[in-house]
Amino acid sequence: MEVQNKLKLFSYKNALISPRKAGLILPLIKKMSIDKALINLKFNDKKASVLWAKLLKSVIGAYSNVDSKNLYVEEAYVGPASTIKTGRVGSRSRFKRILKRRSNLYVKVFLKQEVVKPKKQKVLNTKKK
């Protein structure tokens, strides 16, 4: 039997969390099956774990006819998205800048499938002596 791998990239754009905070969760989901990664995220109390779990559940939904035991997280990474610039009035009527950072979450998933090759038929030697 031969194992055939199919890589696919999924993303969650403009998540309401900074890239630094979202990156703290990456060791919990890299190089694991999606089932184990979801269990790790379920028992973590960080806000980013909820966002990563949402992304992984959408991956399972995309592969609706495949068992989730065959889905593995090959790679996961975070990138910065647009920053919302707001502010508030500080002391002595000065404007204090507040930067609300957002992030893009990416997951590369591969589907591990076993492909059965047809057996080669034996060729009989029919040479006459």
C-alpha positions as CSV (number, residue, x, y, z in Angstrom):
1,M,0.0,0.0,0.0
2,E,1.1,3.5,-0.7
3,V,0.2,6.6,1.2
4,Q,-1.0,9.6,-0.8
5,N,-0.9,13.0,0.8
6,K,-3.0,16.0,-0.3
7,L,-2.1,19.4,1.1
8,K,-4.6,22.2,1.4
9,L,-4.4,25.7,3.0
10,F,-7.2,27.1,5.2
11,S,-7.3,30.6,6.7
12,Y,-9.2,32.7,9.2
13,K,-8.8,36.4,8.1
14,N,-8.9,39.4,10.5
15,A,-9.2,37.5,13.7
16,L,-9.8,39.9,16.7
17,I,-6.5,39.0,18.4
18,S,-2.9,40.2,18.0
19,P,-0.5,37.9,16.1
20,R,1.7,37.6,19.1
21,K,-1.1,36.2,21.4
22,A,-2.4,33.9,18.6
23,G,1.1,32.5,18.1
24,L,1.3,31.2,21.7
25,I,-1.1,28.4,20.8
26,L,0.8,27.1,17.8
27,P,2.8,24.3,19.6
28,L,-0.5,22.8,20.7
29,I,-1.7,22.1,17.2
30,K,1.4,21.6,14.9
31,K,2.1,18.2,13.6
32,M,-1.0,16.6,15.1
33,S,-4.2,15.1,13.9
34,I,-7.1,17.5,14.0
35,D,-8.9,15.5,16.7
36,K,-6.0,15.7,19.1
37,A,-5.5,19.4,18.3
38,L,-9.1,20.1,19.1
39,I,-8.8,18.3,22.5
40,N,-5.7,20.4,23.3
41,L,-7.5,23.6,22.4
42,K,-10.6,22.6,24.4
43,F,-8.6,22.5,27.7
44,N,-6.7,25.7,27.1
45,D,-8.1,28.9,28.6
46,K,-6.6,31.4,26.2
47,K,-8.8,33.4,23.8
48,A,-6.7,32.3,20.8
49,S,-7.6,28.7,21.4
50,V,-11.3,29.5,20.7
51,L,-10.3,31.1,17.4
52,W,-8.0,28.2,16.4
53,A,-10.7,25.7,17.3
54,K,-13.1,27.6,15.0
55,L,-10.7,27.3,12.1
56,L,-10.1,23.6,12.7
57,K,-13.8,22.9,12.9
58,S,-14.2,24.6,9.5
59,V,-11.5,22.3,8.1
60,I,-13.5,19.3,9.3
61,G,-16.6,20.7,7.6
62,A,-14.7,21.1,4.4
63,Y,-13.8,17.4,4.4
64,S,-17.3,16.3,5.3
65,N,-17.0,12.8,3.7
66,V,-13.6,12.0,5.3
67,D,-12.9,10.7,8.7
68,S,-11.2,13.3,10.8
69,K,-8.7,10.8,12.0
70,N,-7.0,11.0,8.6
71,L,-6.6,14.8,8.7
72,Y,-3.3,16.1,10.0
73,V,-2.1,19.7,10.7
74,E,1.1,19.9,8.6
75,E,1.9,23.5,9.4
76,A,0.2,26.4,11.3
77,Y,1.3,30.0,11.3
78,V,0.1,33.5,12.0
79,G,0.4,36.7,10.1
80,P,-0.5,40.3,10.8
81,A,-3.7,41.8,9.4
82,S,-5.0,45.4,9.3
83,T,-4.6,47.4,12.5
84,I,-7.5,49.5,13.7
85,K,-6.2,52.8,15.0
86,T,-8.4,54.4,17.7
87,G,-7.7,56.5,20.7
88,R,-9.1,58.2,23.8
89,V,-8.5,61.4,25.6
90,G,-5.8,61.3,28.2
91,S,-4.7,63.7,30.9
92,R,-4.6,67.4,30.1
93,S,-6.9,66.8,27.0
94,R,-4.2,65.0,25.1
95,F,-5.1,62.2,22.6
96,K,-3.7,58.8,23.5
97,R,-3.3,56.4,20.6
98,I,-4.7,52.8,20.9
99,L,-3.7,50.2,18.3
100,K,-6.1,47.3,18.0
101,R,-4.2,44.6,16.2
102,R,-5.7,41.8,14.1
103,S,-4.2,38.7,12.7
104,N,-4.6,36.1,10.0
105,L,-4.5,32.5,11.0
106,Y,-3.3,29.9,8.5
107,V,-3.4,26.1,8.7
108,K,-2.0,23.6,6.2
109,V,-3.8,20.3,6.4
110,F,-3.0,17.1,4.7
111,L,-5.3,14.2,4.1
112,K,-3.6,10.8,4.6
113,Q,-5.2,8.2,2.4
114,E,-4.2,4.7,1.7
115,V,-4.2,4.0,-2.0
116,V,-4.3,0.3,-3.0
117,K,-2.4,-0.5,-6.1
118,P,-3.6,-3.4,-8.2
119,K,-1.4,-6.4,-7.9
120,K,0.9,-7.2,-10.9
121,Q,0.0,-10.4,-12.6
122,K,2.6,-13.0,-12.8
123,V,3.9,-13.7,-16.2
124,L,4.6,-17.3,-16.9
125,N,7.4,-18.3,-19.0
126,T,6.1,-20.2,-21.9
127,K,9.3,-20.6,-23.8
128,K,9.7,-23.9,-25.6
129,K,13.0,-25.7,-25.3
